[in-house]
């Protein structure tokens, strides 16, 4: 638990690092959960299921 508190204080005392981490997190979310990625998942799942039934 002390480790978490220490990291929170580090972020609070380094706004530039906090900003960079926020930007990286936002970019990952937009890359991983955007519409073009999510819309492929049902199709990919269906293809996988069909391949295993053969």
N, C-alpha and C positions, 0 to 999 in steps of 0.2 A: 504494500500500500504506500509506503514511503516513496518508492520509486515513481509512482504515478503522481504524487504530490510534487516531487522534485521536477518532473517533466512539465507539469502544469505551470510551475513557477518559471521555468526556463522559457516557456512559450510566452508567458505574460511579460517577461523582461526582454524579449527579443521579438518585437513586432514584425521585423523583416522576415525572420524565419517562419513565424506564424502565417504571414501572408503567402510565402512560397509554398508552405505545406497546404494551405487552403486552395491555392491555384492548382497544385498537383492533384489534390483530391477531387476538385471539380472536373478537371480534365479527364481523370479516370472514369468518373461517373458518366460523363458525356460520351466517352468512347465505348464503355461497356454496356450502357443502358439506353442507347439512342434507338429510335424507331427502326432504323434499317437493321440493326443487330437483333433486336427483340422480335421483329416480324419473321425472321428466319428460323427461330427456335421451334415453332410447331411443325414447320415443314421438315426440318432436320430430324426431329423426333419421329415423325411419321415415316420418313425414309429409313431410319434405323430400325423401327419396329417391322417394317415390311421386309427388310433384308434378313432379319432373324427368323421370320416365319417361313422362309423358303427352304 
